[in-house]
Amino acid sequence: MNKTVFSLLGCFIFFCGAYFSEAQTREVITLKNQWKFNKGQHPEASKIEFDDSNWQNVTVPHDWAIYGPFDKEVDKQTVAITQNGETTATEKTGRTGALPYIGEGWYRTAFSLTNFDDNKKVLLLFEGAMAEPEVFLNSKKVGEWKYGYSYFYFDVTPYINGKDQNTLAVKLTNIGKSSRWYPGAGLYRNVRVIVKDKVSFEQWSTFITTPSISIDEAKVNIKTKAFGTDLKLVTEIYDKDGHKINAKETETIINNEFEQNLKINQPQLWSPETPYLYTAVLKLFKGNVLKDEITQRFGIRTIDYSPETGFSLNGKTRKFKGVCLHHDLGPIGTAVNKSALRRQLSILKDMGCDAIRSAHNMPSLEQLELCDEMGFMFLAESFDEWKKPKVENGYNRFFDAYAEKDVVNLVRATRNHPSIIMWSSGNEVPDQWGSEGVKRAKWLQDIFHREDPTRPVTVGMDQVKAVMASGFGAIMDVPGLNYRVHLYEEAYERFPQGFLLGSETASTVSSRGIYKFPVEIASMKTYPDLQSSSYDLEYCSWSNLPDDDFELQDDKPWVIGEFVWTGFDYLGEPTPYDDAWPSRSSYFGINDLAGLPKDRFYLYRSRWNTEEETLHILPHWNWEGREGEVTPVFVYTNYNSAELFLNGKSLGVQTKNFKTNQNRYRLMWMDVKYGPGTLKVVALDDDGNPAAEKEIKTSGKPNKLVLDSNVKRLKANGEDLAFITVSAVDKNGIPCPTATNQLNFEVSGNGRFRAACNGDPTSLQPFHLPTMKLFSGKLVVLVQSTENVGNITLTVTGKHLEKGQLTINSEKQNP
């Protein structure tokens, strides 16, 4: 590929009535409440008259396994993880999070369609069901799917009981050895019923692109499918303030597809810095009768991948400052929650991150909507396995029958999001070896191109020698390398594309607030407490330190960016403690499982956030018993020089330089000897003048609790979450970085306690109980709104501690 140019007008199709009301033409029912759930085999559960009175009442989205308990026997696997370079099988106890996701589960609910008649069509849409869902409506099986991460729908019109009550039952089956991380369990994303006229838009058929964009105008091309005769399409486009800026109608339909071209004058381009979104309203008429209407937001932007410029957005070259994200949301598991996703993205935005890779599965529609709004470029991934297995019962069982259907649904459901700038057809698949793998890579890439010719396709490749030899890497639109920094130069010379992407980088491991001595660069280092050092110099056998990737990004114009493994810790894959109990979640995160930033957050922020100042000191300064011992001090900052002081005495000036990668990106005082008191750093500008300062102090004993919420108010919708950080401080208000006190939580008013998390990857305390230990002096409490407006108060208590209390307001949701 000499040069590939991809231009897109992104568009989000709001097929859900929860977002826009289109009652005159269609009704969208989101089935959230009044679900019954039971885990276990229930052969009669699909029947209308089945007695489910003793089943658990739940709301959907729902993850049945997140409530625990943690148990080392859950999905215990004796295996050699070949993609990690292991050759000897060992017992893995926390690989899938040690939570009880395995087994059969049933969900049941009922709904009525008051506006149903013979002219209506009814679709049943699932946005994610883990796993192997079988769907029954009014005692009849309407269909099944296999992939737990896929969106899918069924036309259930023949199964509807007219305007009477309809009983929906869903069977889910999770088996062991089917995942490499915690997959969750249940109806973990939304379920919707769509009622529309038989003369209507085909689901996921609308595709909007921009064949040409200039400063003065953009050409907007709209394709959409509908079935019937005497049809007319009317499209209206609105700017972000709701002003109509263009409209067009057409009666020409060829092979059931309409096509329109509209012009937007002085288009506002979508980018991470300016995520401008337009709105389109598509109306379908039969004669003069309105039959269907869908409302969509979209953004205008161009993308370009070429050997001359690397990657460019809207004509400007840039490099991806990205992270990989698994789909679990820490203490609430995989059950999708928009406020939890928004909090994640807000934290990443502050770090300067501008891109997300969904690893290694299809993203939620809520996540893509937020990326459109908040300004994140998105690499949407499909599979972790193809035909050859990584785990015994993984996706390899379904690849032949389902791979094309899953890719089609992924692309058609999401291709109109401006945030998506690339597809990934796989991650570290064993099919990287041999000619059959090359054929599969080409086959999948062709499906993506058929469904969306505007974006390139990549694969996260870790077997770089193999893909250079077989031609696998040469056929990809974008060659993505997972780690293997020592092979970048050779791959660049061998591959024809003229650029490389760091599709997965770093895999640095650390535990928030935990520091180990001596301070040294180490691979797969382990300790008796099953923690990793937050000096950020420890990594995995297949990977490297962040600094190695920084050097490639800075020095090689043909490296187009990186996606760091990972933005947040996630449940499962507790490397380097895969075979150690009770380790049950990852150490890779830049932020911990509670969403609290580790030190590494500030290392990336010092490079990525070019708009704001970064000045961060590590480690903490509570080291009773280490008096007089060498305790190195690191500073992460966007300044080039800084001077360090201990109790007012200068320990010298350090300046970034190119001697080693670490000296290039970190300021390090390696010979500091610990003494209690005040550690202060003064950053210096390029003229050597003081520009900023930061200090940390040795604390006394924990005395009281301080609470801080990420939001000041919640929406009274029964779903919105506040993430409240609880910190222990001494009598002078100095943070206590080693506090481990057991705390208790009580929520009063118009809210409820949802969960708590302290970020400790070895903690076995359940998330859903209102008690937990501090870890490194902090934890996070999740408070959820009800549907009633008013105040919500969280009270936190602990033995020998002054209680902490915080009140936030719950208010009506805007229509």
Secondary structure, DSSP 8 states (H G I E B T S, - for coil): ---EEEEEEEEEEE--TTTS--TTTEEEEE--SSEEEEES--TTTTSTT---TTSEEE-SS--TTTT----TTTT-EEE--GGGT--S-EEESSTTTT----EEEEEEEEEE-TT--TTEEEEEEES--BSS-EEEETTEEEEE---TT--EEEE-GGG--TTSEEEEEEEEEE-SS--SS----BS-S-EEEEEEESSSB-TT--EEEEEEE-SSEEEEEEEEEB-SSSEEEEEEEE-TTS-EEEEEEE--EETTEEEEEEEEES--B--SSS---EEEEEEEEETTEEEEEEEEEEEEEEEEEETTTEEEETTEE--EEEEEE-S--GGGTTS--HHHHHHHHHHHHHHT--EEEE-SS---HHHHHHHHHHT-EEEEE--S-SSS-SSTTSGGGTHHHHHHHHHHHHHHHHTT-TTEEEEEEEES-GGGSHHHHHHHHHHHHHHHHHH-TTS-EEEEE--HHHHHHHSHHHHSSEEEEES-GGGHHHHHHH-SSS-EEEEEEE-B---TT---SS---EES---TTS---TTS-EE-TT---HHHHHHHHHH-TTEEEEEEE-SB--BS--TT-TTSTT--B-S--SB-TTS-B-HHHHHHHHHH--SS--EEEES-S--TT-TTSB--EEEEESSSEEEEEETTEEEEEEE--SSSHHHHH-EEETT-B--SSEEEEEEE-TTS-EEEEEEEE---S--EEEEEES-SEEESSS--EEEEEEEEE-TTS-B-TT---EEEEEEEESEEEEEEE---TT--S-TTSSEEE-BTTEEEEEEEE-SS-EEEEEEEEETTSB-EEEEEEEE----
